């Protein structure tokens, strides 16, 4: 995708597109946080069932 240039600077909308492409969205951060907690909880459940130390405490 070719972005238009204005003088030496890129158009403002072009900079916004670049930032959005590089930075994770709030939704992505929330999903990763939930997945991490879910993974720890499943690990703790497995540890409790197997008599091992809990993942969230180590």
HUCORGI-V621906 format. One record per residue. N is the residue number from 1. D_FIRST is the distance of its C-alpha to the first C-alpha in Angstrom with 1 decimal. Layout:
n=N d_first=D_FIRST
n=N d_first=D_FIRST
//
This chain:
n=1 d_first=0.0
n=2 d_first=3.8
n=3 d_first=6.4
n=4 d_first=9.8
n=5 d_first=12.7
n=6 d_first=16.3
n=7 d_first=18.8
n=8 d_first=18.3
n=9 d_first=16.7
n=10 d_first=13.4
n=11 d_first=13.8
n=12 d_first=15.6
n=13 d_first=13.3
n=14 d_first=10.5
n=15 d_first=13.3
n=16 d_first=14.3
n=17 d_first=11.1
n=18 d_first=11.5
n=19 d_first=15.2
n=20 d_first=14.9
n=21 d_first=12.8
n=22 d_first=15.5
n=23 d_first=18.6
n=24 d_first=20.5
n=25 d_first=21.4
n=26 d_first=25.1
n=27 d_first=25.4
n=28 d_first=24.2
n=29 d_first=26.7
n=30 d_first=29.4
n=31 d_first=28.9
n=32 d_first=29.2
n=33 d_first=32.3
n=34 d_first=33.9
n=35 d_first=33.2
n=36 d_first=34.8
n=37 d_first=37.8
n=38 d_first=38.2
n=39 d_first=38.1
n=40 d_first=40.8
n=41 d_first=42.9
n=42 d_first=42.8
n=43 d_first=43.7
n=44 d_first=46.6
n=45 d_first=47.7
n=46 d_first=47.7
n=47 d_first=49.6
n=48 d_first=52.2
n=49 d_first=52.8
n=50 d_first=53.1
n=51 d_first=55.2
n=52 d_first=52.7
n=53 d_first=51.6
n=54 d_first=49.1
n=55 d_first=45.5
n=56 d_first=45.0
n=57 d_first=48.1
n=58 d_first=47.1
//
